[in-house]
């Protein structure tokens, strides 16, 4: 059996898609013929090549300097005559280049009645309604991605002659383009079987009311890690496949060198937070043995000159951190971590920095202890303070995630979060602010008055009547008028790289230069 793995538009285009890379490595190691193509990457270059089509001053400038801006994002060491384009040493220049590239995409989208950016895609079809996705597939030739699929993908399919095509649908921004892709394949190659998987598909299938609405278009849907289910489907064998390192077939993205994505686990080793989709979907924690992680990383580094390693785990385990300290990969790395006593030890953090760690993303969520306890976050604010201080002393940047409007929060608790953030502003490098969405079927929905949030049978969240009157509107006003404008917090928010956010943030650490 031959399989073609596809990653559809639209998602951030700064590193290879880890899902199809992981599948490709596993399947090839188990003697399955497999080709992969990052359609998100190829589609971006196609769309940028169309030009903005706009006549205003900004758009004309963006079109004129497009090639230079792309080169500057991809080349950290500029020749002397392009030193002014050394973007990762100057945030203002970086922002201008990224916003100019995005301006070109935005103009392309407007010509097709769509909202298009470096990180999102929206049109008149809703990714939350199965009828809209089916209609997207039916009318695929009207979509702005169709000409690229026709001219670039169809010849590859004709050459490879795969029996199966697997599509990795991870984000909502990929849903409509994925069904454009499915509709195009169905019309042109009706004999090929289509397999649909990925993070978003997993969330749909593990929802409380899943009933596959795509059975006439899609032959198989797979939830969760797809390696073993794909192997069994393609070979007809129930034997356990042998593990293997991912294989990435393309390494050139909008980044200054190859960023290597690697998942050392699926699920979360804590897996108790009431607000978390991992808990609502009951995703099990499956770690890769530390020895295998370190071996895989070395294998991948030998294949690809690498500027940065991105650990994709919901939280890098303490065991893996110790493994990286004992066996440093030799290049900078970053990822999510849980606040822990381990990270409150400045000597441990310094060892972590020596191993290559340049940034840790921490899900703090709230600066109010009662809220944290009600969320079963399992952390104490005095420990958070020690962790922030230790990481700063070790020269490890922090990307802090805050979540407002949870059922346990009220205005006074939100103000305490503001005050905590302001007190520690010198130890926080980047901030991500989000308003709480209630996962459908999650444990927090018990006892709440819920109502429809996003209309659609594929919606993953519900709206609710806040038990403390802390409505989304009030939360949004608080963030806009008080939190974001605070003189200690506003400079942190201005540092966030537009569109690429945490994916490009570690590149501003001096160790990545």
ZIZIVEN-V608859 format. One record per backbone hydrogen bond with DSSP energy under -1.0 kcal/mol. CO is the residue of the C=O (numbers start at 1). NH is the residue of the N-H. E is the energy in kcal/mol with one decimal. If there is no record, write none. Layout:
BEGIN
co=CO nh=NH e=E
co=CO nh=NH e=E
END
This chain:
BEGIN
co=2 nh=163 e=-1.3
co=2 nh=164 e=-2.0
co=3 nh=35 e=-2.3
co=4 nh=166 e=-2.6
co=5 nh=37 e=-2.3
co=6 nh=168 e=-2.3
co=7 nh=40 e=-1.4
co=13 nh=254 e=-2.3
co=17 nh=21 e=-1.3
co=18 nh=22 e=-2.6
co=19 nh=23 e=-2.3
co=20 nh=24 e=-2.4
co=21 nh=25 e=-2.1
co=21 nh=247 e=-2.4
co=22 nh=26 e=-2.0
co=23 nh=27 e=-2.9
co=24 nh=28 e=-2.3
co=25 nh=29 e=-1.7
co=27 nh=32 e=-2.3
co=28 nh=31 e=-1.6
co=33 nh=3 e=-2.2
co=35 nh=5 e=-3.4
co=37 nh=7 e=-1.8
co=37 nh=39 e=-1.3
co=38 nh=42 e=-1.9
co=39 nh=43 e=-2.4
co=40 nh=44 e=-1.6
co=41 nh=45 e=-1.8
co=42 nh=46 e=-1.9
co=43 nh=47 e=-2.9
co=44 nh=48 e=-2.7
co=45 nh=49 e=-1.7
co=47 nh=50 e=-1.2
co=48 nh=51 e=-1.2
co=56 nh=60 e=-2.4
co=57 nh=61 e=-2.3
co=58 nh=62 e=-2.6
co=59 nh=63 e=-2.6
co=60 nh=64 e=-2.2
co=61 nh=65 e=-2.2
co=65 nh=69 e=-2.6
co=66 nh=70 e=-2.4
co=67 nh=71 e=-2.3
co=68 nh=72 e=-2.2
co=69 nh=73 e=-1.8
co=70 nh=74 e=-1.5
co=71 nh=75 e=-1.6
co=79 nh=82 e=-2.4
co=80 nh=83 e=-1.5
co=82 nh=85 e=-2.5
co=83 nh=86 e=-1.8
co=85 nh=87 e=-2.3
co=86 nh=89 e=-1.3
co=87 nh=90 e=-2.1
co=90 nh=94 e=-2.3
co=91 nh=95 e=-2.9
co=92 nh=96 e=-2.1
co=93 nh=97 e=-2.4
co=94 nh=98 e=-2.7
co=95 nh=99 e=-2.8
co=96 nh=100 e=-2.1
co=97 nh=101 e=-2.3
co=98 nh=102 e=-2.6
co=99 nh=103 e=-1.7
co=100 nh=104 e=-1.4
co=101 nh=105 e=-1.6
co=102 nh=106 e=-2.9
co=103 nh=107 e=-1.9
co=104 nh=108 e=-1.8
co=105 nh=109 e=-2.6
co=106 nh=110 e=-2.2
co=107 nh=111 e=-1.4
co=109 nh=112 e=-1.2
co=109 nh=114 e=-2.9
co=110 nh=113 e=-1.3
co=115 nh=122 e=-2.1
co=120 nh=117 e=-2.4
co=122 nh=115 e=-3.0
co=126 nh=129 e=-1.1
co=128 nh=458 e=-3.0
co=129 nh=133 e=-1.9
co=130 nh=134 e=-2.5
co=131 nh=135 e=-2.2
co=132 nh=136 e=-2.2
co=133 nh=137 e=-2.0
co=134 nh=138 e=-1.9
co=135 nh=139 e=-2.1
co=137 nh=140 e=-1.1
co=139 nh=142 e=-2.1
co=140 nh=143 e=-1.7
co=143 nh=146 e=-1.1
co=145 nh=149 e=-2.1
co=146 nh=150 e=-2.9
co=147 nh=151 e=-2.4
co=148 nh=152 e=-2.8
co=149 nh=154 e=-2.1
co=153 nh=157 e=-2.4
co=154 nh=158 e=-2.6
co=155 nh=159 e=-2.0
co=156 nh=160 e=-3.0
co=157 nh=161 e=-2.7
co=163 nh=193 e=-2.4
co=164 nh=4 e=-1.9
co=165 nh=195 e=-2.9
co=166 nh=6 e=-3.2
co=167 nh=197 e=-2.5
co=169 nh=200 e=-1.2
co=169 nh=201 e=-1.2
co=171 nh=174 e=-1.7
co=172 nh=175 e=-1.5
co=174 nh=178 e=-2.3
co=175 nh=179 e=-1.7
co=176 nh=180 e=-1.8
co=177 nh=181 e=-2.4
co=178 nh=182 e=-2.5
co=179 nh=183 e=-2.3
co=180 nh=184 e=-2.3
co=181 nh=185 e=-2.4
co=182 nh=186 e=-2.6
co=183 nh=187 e=-2.0
co=184 nh=188 e=-2.1
co=185 nh=189 e=-3.3
co=189 nh=192 e=-1.7
co=193 nh=165 e=-2.5
co=194 nh=219 e=-1.4
co=194 nh=220 e=-1.7
co=195 nh=167 e=-2.8
co=196 nh=222 e=-2.4
co=197 nh=169 e=-3.3
co=198 nh=202 e=-2.4
co=199 nh=203 e=-2.0
co=200 nh=204 e=-2.3
co=201 nh=205 e=-2.8
co=202 nh=206 e=-2.0
co=204 nh=207 e=-1.3
co=214 nh=217 e=-1.6
co=214 nh=218 e=-3.2
co=220 nh=196 e=-2.9
co=226 nh=230 e=-2.4
co=227 nh=231 e=-2.2
co=228 nh=232 e=-2.5
co=229 nh=233 e=-2.1
co=230 nh=234 e=-2.8
co=231 nh=235 e=-2.1
co=232 nh=236 e=-1.9
co=253 nh=255 e=-2.4
co=255 nh=257 e=-2.1
co=258 nh=307 e=-2.5
co=258 nh=308 e=-1.4
co=260 nh=310 e=-3.3
co=262 nh=312 e=-2.5
co=264 nh=288 e=-3.1
co=266 nh=286 e=-2.7
co=273 nh=276 e=-1.2
co=276 nh=280 e=-2.0
co=277 nh=281 e=-2.9
co=278 nh=283 e=-2.0
co=286 nh=266 e=-1.4
co=289 nh=293 e=-2.3
co=290 nh=294 e=-2.6
co=291 nh=295 e=-2.0
co=292 nh=296 e=-3.1
co=293 nh=297 e=-2.6
co=294 nh=298 e=-1.9
co=295 nh=299 e=-2.3
co=296 nh=300 e=-2.6
co=297 nh=301 e=-2.5
co=298 nh=302 e=-1.8
co=299 nh=303 e=-1.2
co=300 nh=304 e=-2.4
co=308 nh=260 e=-2.9
co=309 nh=334 e=-1.9
co=310 nh=262 e=-2.5
co=317 nh=321 e=-2.1
co=318 nh=322 e=-2.3
co=319 nh=323 e=-2.1
co=320 nh=324 e=-2.6
co=321 nh=325 e=-2.0
co=322 nh=326 e=-2.2
co=323 nh=327 e=-2.0
co=332 nh=309 e=-2.3
co=333 nh=358 e=-2.5
co=334 nh=311 e=-2.8
co=335 nh=361 e=-2.5
co=336 nh=316 e=-2.7
co=342 nh=345 e=-1.2
co=345 nh=349 e=-2.3
co=346 nh=350 e=-2.1
co=347 nh=351 e=-1.9
co=348 nh=352 e=-2.3
co=349 nh=353 e=-2.5
co=350 nh=354 e=-2.1
co=351 nh=355 e=-1.4
co=352 nh=357 e=-1.9
co=353 nh=356 e=-1.5
co=356 nh=333 e=-2.3
co=358 nh=397 e=-2.3
co=359 nh=335 e=-1.1
co=360 nh=399 e=-2.1
co=361 nh=337 e=-2.6
co=362 nh=364 e=-1.5
co=362 nh=401 e=-2.6
co=364 nh=366 e=-1.8
co=365 nh=403 e=-2.5
co=368 nh=372 e=-2.1
co=369 nh=373 e=-2.5
co=370 nh=374 e=-2.4
co=371 nh=375 e=-1.9
co=372 nh=377 e=-2.4
co=373 nh=376 e=-1.1
co=375 nh=274 e=-2.1
co=380 nh=384 e=-2.1
co=381 nh=385 e=-2.4
co=382 nh=386 e=-1.5
co=383 nh=387 e=-2.7
co=384 nh=388 e=-2.7
co=385 nh=389 e=-2.1
co=386 nh=390 e=-2.6
co=387 nh=391 e=-2.7
co=388 nh=392 e=-2.1
co=389 nh=393 e=-2.4
co=390 nh=394 e=-1.5
co=391 nh=396 e=-2.8
co=392 nh=395 e=-1.5
co=397 nh=360 e=-2.3
co=398 nh=430 e=-2.2
co=399 nh=362 e=-2.1
co=400 nh=432 e=-2.8
co=401 nh=365 e=-3.3
co=402 nh=434 e=-1.7
co=404 nh=436 e=-3.3
co=406 nh=409 e=-1.9
co=410 nh=414 e=-2.3
co=411 nh=415 e=-2.3
co=412 nh=416 e=-1.8
co=413 nh=417 e=-1.7
co=414 nh=418 e=-2.2
co=415 nh=419 e=-2.7
co=416 nh=420 e=-2.5
co=417 nh=421 e=-2.5
co=418 nh=422 e=-2.7
co=419 nh=423 e=-2.4
co=420 nh=424 e=-1.6
co=422 nh=425 e=-1.3
co=424 nh=427 e=-1.9
co=430 nh=400 e=-2.6
co=432 nh=402 e=-2.9
co=434 nh=404 e=-2.8
co=438 nh=462 e=-2.7
co=439 nh=442 e=-1.9
co=442 nh=445 e=-1.5
co=443 nh=446 e=-1.0
co=445 nh=448 e=-2.0
co=449 nh=465 e=-2.8
co=451 nh=463 e=-2.5
co=456 nh=459 e=-1.3
co=460 nh=440 e=-2.6
co=463 nh=451 e=-2.5
co=466 nh=469 e=-1.8
co=469 nh=471 e=-1.6
co=471 nh=475 e=-2.5
co=472 nh=476 e=-2.7
co=473 nh=477 e=-2.2
co=474 nh=478 e=-2.4
co=475 nh=479 e=-2.5
co=476 nh=480 e=-2.5
co=477 nh=481 e=-2.8
co=478 nh=482 e=-2.2
co=478 nh=483 e=-2.2
co=479 nh=484 e=-2.9
co=483 nh=486 e=-1.2
co=486 nh=489 e=-1.1
co=486 nh=490 e=-3.0
co=489 nh=493 e=-1.8
co=490 nh=494 e=-1.9
co=492 nh=495 e=-1.1
co=493 nh=496 e=-1.1
co=497 nh=501 e=-1.9
co=498 nh=500 e=-2.8
co=500 nh=503 e=-2.3
co=501 nh=504 e=-1.2
co=501 nh=505 e=-1.7
co=504 nh=507 e=-1.5
co=505 nh=508 e=-1.9
co=506 nh=509 e=-1.8
co=509 nh=512 e=-2.3
co=510 nh=513 e=-1.4
END
